[in-house]
Amino acid sequence: MTRRRLDPRQQALLCHLADPEVPAPEAGELSCFEPADLVDLVCYHAIEATVWRKLSPLSGIPGHGWAGAMEALTERVRVATGVTMMLEAHAARIVHELRARGLPHRLVKGAAFAGALYPQISDRPYTDVDILVPAAVLDDVGAAMVASGFALAVLPRPEKAEIYREQKWIREGEPHLLIEVHTDLVHLPAMRRRVTFGFQQVEIADYGGTSPASGHLLTAVVHGAIGHKFHQLKLAVDVLQAIRRLGGAMPQAIAAARQLDLTYELAAAASLVGRLFPDAQADAPINGLASLMDTPRWLDRDTITNAHLRGDIRSRFRRFAFRWQQKRHAAADDQ
């Protein structure tokens, strides 16, 4: 992977490639990247499927190395697609078992986003299935997982399962297929001082399942802004697509965010996607959500597109400064 900071032209091209609803760039525009560097960045940001769909029909890509780079990207997408298809089949069987037992649950994140938010379901492969359940039924859900052929994974630090409020389940002979059962999508105890996002909160976010668009948006915001620190473009694309799919549910999403104390994160996430993606900069819903609160302007394109540089102090500092700002909000709420 390139060890150099991306220049503005490279940043713009990477964001263009990541957006699933804008057309492919002209072949000549790719000349600002070395082929292997671009593929490495695409994989880091977990946007392989969308980029492969855009680039595979192109001909006449200038420079040497593009044939090999595209072969590597094609193989990555082929493997990811196969894993997603197997996970989808397992998820269907697990959901059937949970429903048969009358256990409340929600499929969240990748498995829910792919079909609901993306123009092509294959644009959003996922490497695990995330299921959110109330803590009170966790033992019953565990029995349903065993009945579905899964066993609890043996973790090197089993205490983390309790700290993070998640369980990891695998099948014999398929250790690469992971099912995660969560009771809270906010894993870090320090961040749970600010907000929790368990089954009850998701029911508020999607109004008991009657406003799925609102639920998807707030889940994407929690995943990117609280579960992580927007270190991958994939997380921002989830937010972008969730806003695009809001339609008439925007008032519900804003009201639920206020009730759940997520307004700051919602505004920050909307501001970020407006700065990242050229086609989003004039989008009225994005601008409307971004205006809900003042949020850091330094959470920008440079912060995310250079996150692959582990030694880059600017990107790392900005992302940790955003986490510090969130904790400040928590402290202010406690006073």
Secondary structure, 3 states (H helix, E strand, C coil): CCCCCCCHHHHHHHHHHHCCCCCCCCHHHHHHCCHHHHHHHHHHCCCHHHHHHHHCCCCCCCCCCHHHHHHHHHHHHHHHHHHHHHHHHHHHHHHHHHHHCCCCCEEECHHHHHHHHCCCHHHCCCCEEEEECCHHHHHHHHHHHHHCCCEECCCCCCHHHHHHCEEEEEECCEEEEEEEEECCCCCCHHHHCCCCCCHHHHHHHCCCCCCHHHHHHHHHHHHHHHHCCCCCHHHHHHHHHHHHCCHHHHHHHHHHHHHCCCHHHHHHHHHHHHHHCHHHCCCHHHHHHHCCCCCCCCCCHHHHHCCCCCCCHHHHHHHHHHHHHHHHHHHHHHC
